[in-house]
Structures are given as C-alpha cells and as structure tokens.
Amino acid sequence: MNPNVDALAVHHATISFERFFSETPARVFADFADPVARAKWSAPTGDALVYDETDFRVGGRDIFRCGPKDDLKFRAETRYLLIVPDRCVVSSETLETEGHNLAVSLSTMELEPAKDGVNLRLTIQIASSVGEDLIKGFESGNKSALEGLAAHLAATLQS
C-alpha cells in the first residue's frame, strides 16, 4: 500500500481526443515512435520534456522528466503494453514528484486510415491521487501535445 495515497481522495477520469492529420498513418506513427521527434512536439509551450531512457517496443519503457523549463520536477515512466505499427499503441504511465505518486494512467492511441490522411484517437484513463487539477493538467497537456504534433508534421512537410 502506498502511504502517499488517501484511497478516498483518488479521482478518476476518461479523457478522449480525436484529430485528423493530412498524413499517412505510417508518418504519424513514426513521429510518435521516435523519442527525439516526440520530445520536440509533446511538451506544452513554456514546458520541457527530457528523456532519460527510451525503449519503444512491447515491454519497453520510457523514463522522462518534465515541467517548467527551469524546474523539471515531474518524473514519469511509460510502459509499452501493445504496439501495432501504424495502427495502435497502448501504454501505462506513472507520474510522480519527489517520490510521491501523483497519477497512474492507461493510454490508447489508435490510427485509422481516412481519405487523404489519418484519424488519430487518443483515450486516456487516469487515476489521480492528488485531485482533479492533475486530471485537468493531463487533458490540457495532451491537447497541447496533439497541437504540437500537428505543427511538427506541417513544418516537416514544408521543409
């Protein structure tokens, strides 16, 4: 049992996003699978994300730090549970700071071919041990990441 979690204070949510990209599923998947590219587009404006370990494969994990550029106070670990190239990624993530667990999540990213591009659907099921504000932060951060991905894909298409 984790002494940092009050069982009555755990908040749960399911967050869903859908976004169309004028790219192939393979291109969107490649920019998600590449940690160098992902670090560029996934951090919200004013924040930073630094990978300490990356291993994008089933059973692999990424360990990263994130937060304001001058204070990467959050540590996260992503475990890859299912990867179907160009189609789907299912992963779990833990988020902590100073050794205190903040949240645990399960994410499913699905890529569905569409006319002239791909539809991306992202579903995140989250349990926050520190309240609803963290859930709002997950929602805002993931929305920002998808906007960053769109900008990254558009910029690399033009170059």
C-alpha positions in Angstrom: 0.0 0.0 0.0 1.3 3.4 -0.9 1.2 5.7 2.2 1.1 8.8 -0.1 -2.4 8.0 -1.4 -5.6 8.5 0.6 -7.9 5.9 -1.0 -10.9 8.3 -0.6 -9.1 11.1 -2.5 -8.4 9.2 -5.7 -10.1 10.9 -8.7 -10.8 9.0 -12.0 -11.5 10.2 -15.5 -11.5 9.1 -19.1 -10.2 11.7 -21.5 -10.7 11.3 -25.3 -9.3 13.2 -28.2 -9.8 12.8 -32.0 -7.8 14.6 -34.6 -7.4 14.3 -38.3 -4.0 14.6 -39.9 -3.3 15.0 -43.6 -0.5 12.4 -43.4 -0.2 8.7 -43.7 -0.7 6.5 -40.6 3.0 5.4 -41.1 4.2 9.0 -40.9 2.2 9.9 -37.8 3.2 6.6 -36.1 6.9 7.3 -36.9 6.8 10.7 -35.3 5.2 9.2 -32.2 7.6 6.3 -32.0 10.7 8.5 -32.4 11.6 9.9 -28.9 13.7 12.7 -30.4 10.7 13.9 -32.5 8.3 13.3 -29.6 10.3 15.4 -27.3 10.1 18.3 -29.7 6.3 18.3 -30.2 4.9 16.9 -27.0 5.8 19.4 -24.3 3.3 22.3 -23.8 4.5 25.8 -24.5 6.8 27.0 -21.8 7.5 23.5 -20.5 10.2 21.0 -21.4 10.4 17.2 -21.6 13.7 15.3 -21.3 14.0 11.6 -21.9 16.5 9.8 -19.6 15.6 6.3 -21.1 13.7 5.3 -24.2 12.8 1.8 -25.4 9.8 1.9 -27.8 8.9 -1.8 -28.0 6.3 -4.0 -26.4 7.6 -4.5 -22.8 9.9 -1.4 -23.2 9.7 1.8 -21.2 10.5 5.4 -21.4 11.6 7.4 -18.4 11.4 11.2 -18.6 11.3 14.4 -16.6 9.0 17.2 -17.4 7.7 20.5 -16.2 8.7 24.2 -16.5 11.9 24.6 -18.4 13.8 25.6 -15.3 12.2 23.0 -13.0 11.7 19.5 -14.4 10.1 18.4 -11.2 7.9 15.7 -12.5 9.2 12.2 -13.3 7.2 9.8 -15.5 7.6 6.2 -16.6 5.8 4.9 -19.6 5.5 1.1 -20.2 4.5 -0.1 -23.7 1.9 -2.8 -23.5 0.8 -3.2 -27.1 2.3 -1.8 -30.3 0.8 -2.4 -33.7 2.9 -0.4 -36.2 0.9 2.3 -38.0 -2.3 1.3 -36.1 -2.2 1.3 -32.3 -0.1 1.9 -29.1 -1.3 1.0 -25.6 0.8 2.2 -22.7 0.6 2.8 -19.0 2.2 5.7 -17.2 3.1 6.7 -13.7 3.7 10.3 -12.7 5.5 11.3 -9.5 7.3 14.2 -7.9 9.8 13.9 -5.1 8.9 10.2 -4.7 5.2 10.9 -4.3 2.9 9.2 -6.8 0.6 11.7 -8.4 -1.2 9.6 -11.1 -1.4 6.4 -13.0 -2.9 6.2 -16.5 -3.6 3.8 -19.3 -3.4 5.4 -22.8 -4.6 4.0 -26.1 -3.6 5.7 -29.3 -5.4 4.5 -32.5 -4.6 5.4 -36.0 -7.4 4.8 -38.6 -6.7 5.4 -42.3 -9.0 8.0 -43.8 -9.5 9.7 -47.1 -6.4 12.0 -47.6 -4.9 11.2 -44.2 -5.5 9.5 -40.8 -7.8 9.9 -37.9 -6.0 9.7 -34.5 -8.0 8.7 -31.5 -6.4 9.1 -28.1 -8.1 7.7 -25.0 -6.6 8.2 -21.5 -8.0 6.6 -18.4 -6.4 8.2 -15.4 -6.5 7.8 -11.6 -5.1 10.9 -9.8 -4.1 10.7 -6.1 -3.8 14.5 -5.8 -7.1 15.7 -7.1 -9.0 16.8 -10.2 -6.5 19.6 -11.1 -4.0 17.0 -12.2 -6.6 15.4 -14.4 -7.2 18.8 -16.0 -3.5 19.1 -16.4 -3.3 15.8 -18.3 -6.2 16.9 -20.5 -4.5 20.2 -21.3 -1.1 18.7 -21.8 -2.3 16.0 -24.2 -4.4 18.5 -26.1 -1.3 20.7 -26.4 0.8 17.7 -27.5 -1.6 16.9 -30.3 -1.5 20.5 -31.4 2.3 20.3 -31.3 2.2 17.1 -33.4 0.1 18.9 -36.0 2.5 21.8 -36.1 5.5 19.5 -36.3 4.0 17.5 -39.1 3.1 20.6 -41.0 6.6 22.1 -40.6 8.4 19.0 -41.7 6.1 18.7 -44.7 7.1 22.2 -45.8 10.9 21.5 -45.4 
